[in-house]
Every structure is written in C-alpha cells, then in structure tokens.
Amino acid sequence: MFTLLLLGFMVNAQSKNAVHDVHVKGNCGLCKERIEKAAYKVKGVKSAEWDSTGQNLHIILNETKSSVDDVKKSVAGVGHDTDTIKADDEVYKNLHSCCVYDREDDTQEDAEPIIHIPLH
C-alpha cells in the first residue's frame, strides 16, 4: 500500500514539469546571460539554456506555477523577441551593440500575430 502511494506521488510530481523549446532572438554571450536570467526570474522555471546557433531557449518548467507565455514575456521584457512576443522597441534599442539582432518584419501575411510588450 505504501509503495503504491509513493509511486502515485512520484508520478504526480513528475507530471508538473514540462520541457519546452522557445525561439528567442539574440547574438552573443551577453544575450545568453540576459535571456537565461530573464527565464529564471519566472516562478517555476527549473532549467533554462539558450543556444545562439539555433536561437533556441530550452526550458524545464513547473506548469502549475507559470506558463511558457510567462517565460516569453519575461524574455521579451529584457529586449529579446520570441516566436510570438516582440520586445518593446525602446528596450531593444538599448541593448549593447553586440546584442542588436536582426528583427523580422511582423507584417507577413502567413505569420502568426506577434504580441508587443510595452514598457512598464
């Protein structure tokens, strides 16, 4: 009986955490530090690692505490566009010169709408 209870607890604990990959624009080591720091500020983020080559943020997230959109908003808040959330233009313009990445035009007809995050 105890073993079944323990097994049920372990399965429940594991089901809270999910792995996600998020496209995040950036260029360099400074971007990596900024992006990962912004991700870790979101409650429930267990792991965050950004790869400059693939422009990919790999996260492990406790989905009972926050969502992938919460992470995207945090990352956009420090100046980095994601696949669905675009950083505020003023924050983007204040990035270090080596961190200024090419921004894609968000007016493409077949593209998903991009949410713009205003300054706080």
CORFEN-V919452 format. One record per residue. SS is DSSP state (@ for helix, = for strand, . for the rest). BURIAL is b if it has 16 or more other ideal C-beta (glycine too) atoms within 10 Angstrom, else e. Layout:
ss = [SS:SS]
burial = [BURIAL:BURIAL]
This chain:
ss = [.:@:@:@:@:@:@:@:@:@:@:@:@:@:@:@:=:=:=:=:=:=:=:=:.:.:.:.:@:@:@:@:@:@:@:@:@:@:@:@:.:.:.:.:=:=:=:=:=:=:=:.:.:.:.:=:=:=:=:=:=:=:.:.:.:.:.:@:@:@:@:@:@:@:@:@:@:.:.:.:.:=:.:.:=:=:.:.:@:@:@:@:@:.:.:.:@:@:@:.:.:.:.:.:.:.:.:.:.:.:.:.:.:.:=:=:.:.:.:.]
burial = [e:e:e:e:e:e:e:e:e:e:e:e:e:e:e:e:e:e:e:e:e:b:e:b:b:b:b:e:e:e:b:b:e:b:b:b:e:b:b:e:e:b:e:b:b:e:e:b:e:b:e:e:e:e:b:e:b:e:b:e:b:e:e:e:e:b:e:b:e:b:b:b:b:b:b:b:b:b:b:b:b:b:b:b:b:b:b:b:e:e:b:b:e:e:b:e:e:e:b:e:b:e:e:e:e:e:e:e:e:e:e:e:e:b:e:e:b:e:e:e]
